[in-house]
Amino acid sequence: MKAVVIVRDSLLFAAIGQEFPHKLFYRHSETLDICNAKSKSCGYDEVYPAKYLFGYKQGGRHYQGLISKYLNDGDEVYLFAESAISAHLEDVLNCDFLDVQLASLEDAFVRIVAHKGIFVRGWLPEFLADKFLLALFVYASFGHTEYVPNQINIPKKTECSDALISFCRRHLSSRYVILKTSHGSASATGLPREYLICRNENLDFALPYYLKICKDECNLASVMAMEFIINENTLASPPDNVIYKANCIGVGADDKSRAAFVSQECQKITNSYNTYLTDTRPYAKISEVFGGSHFSTASVERYSIILEPFKFSDAIFTLDFVLSSYGAPKILEINKISGIFSDVFNAGGITALESYISCKQDSFAAISVESLNHYKNLVMDWSSAGFFDKVVCLDNDGIELFIG
């Protein structure tokens, strides 16, 4: 079979390294040469795109990569940078299957591929990259908001007002509120838009400040004000914020597809939370209030309910969630391109990547045009409802638009 593997440019060049010239398109013979060289030299400390694509060695064991697996199966593999698709469209479409696990492709392009009957692996609807649209999707799937935090999405050009601040305070009843961007990750990066945390009553200071920062960065879609969930411990120990990162995989044919946890264990990140800073300041950056992080594992067996909306075939992704005070999982974000793929969290030693590449090629599930149209119609419905250009709240009572 002829396989085309598409990779985001920066990840591809990180994986190739300095040993080979950086190109946007590698033919089968070139891909084979690169893979043969990289698979011999990659250790566990290698950058994750290289481990993901070419495999790596650790503790006497050799873990296969995506490309090395396809080559070992006898496939003819072509390697493309994401930016090269339009210039080499004929070559891209002249294949038996595409693997886009390390790329972000527009749904319109995937629709063209689906019409041609080409198998696609590693694809998720592009709207899921937006944290608020993900929350809308979970809400639409379940018909209630039990599995998402209370949150308010504020378009970046929105002018802050007393009415908006009052709206946020009313719907976010938690003691602390986190302000973040709906796209991308800036949790503790040191960037101007790094996530902020404040007490609910200090939103009149924090919200105007954060909206102004994000308004100046034209690539940011919106700002989210969300309840910040912490675990209250005993009086002798500080509270903490706990995030769970679970590796997931789509399995099954398109009309019967479902998502499953790769294993019954996930990564648990416990961040000690310094409440003094947010109790004595109008707001604080998340890097300032987190005193340290502890990494461990946790069982996810009880939380499989949150996978029900994600009926995607042949894709791996990580799902980040927190637990409410009464133990309900609250989904934060989904991440398809992540270094977590190379990590091992269960005693059996299987990785998310191994689960993904172990699927036999005759079990590939074609993405149906009907599924693509379903996701397209969802986004169109949300747009017509005004969810993209108005302040929208998702809380225990459902959806409410802010009329300023």
KAMO-V543163 format. One record per run of one state. SS is the DSSP state (@ for helix, = for strand, . for the rest). FROM is the first residue (numbers start at 1). TO is the last residue. Records with the same first field share a line. If there is no record, write none. Layout:
SS=FROM-TO / FROM-TO
//
This chain:
.=1-1 / 8-8 / 17-24 / 27-27 / 42-42 / 44-47 / 55-55 / 59-60 / 64-65 / 73-75 / 85-88 / 94-96 / 103-106 / 116-118 / 122-125 / 130-130 / 143-147 / 149-150 / 156-161 / 172-175 / 182-195 / 216-221 / 228-230 / 232-239 / 252-253 / 257-257 / 262-264 / 274-274 / 281-283 / 300-300 / 308-315 / 324-328 / 336-338 / 343-351 / 358-360 / 364-368 / 385-391 / 396-397 / 402-404
==2-7 / 25-26 / 43-43 / 56-58 / 61-63 / 76-81 / 97-102 / 119-121 / 148-148 / 151-155 / 176-181 / 196-199 / 222-227 / 231-231 / 240-251 / 258-261 / 265-273 / 284-285 / 290-299 / 316-323 / 329-335 / 392-395 / 398-401
@=9-16 / 28-41 / 48-54 / 66-72 / 82-84 / 89-93 / 107-115 / 126-129 / 131-142 / 162-171 / 200-215 / 254-256 / 275-280 / 286-289 / 301-307 / 339-342 / 352-357 / 361-363 / 369-384
//
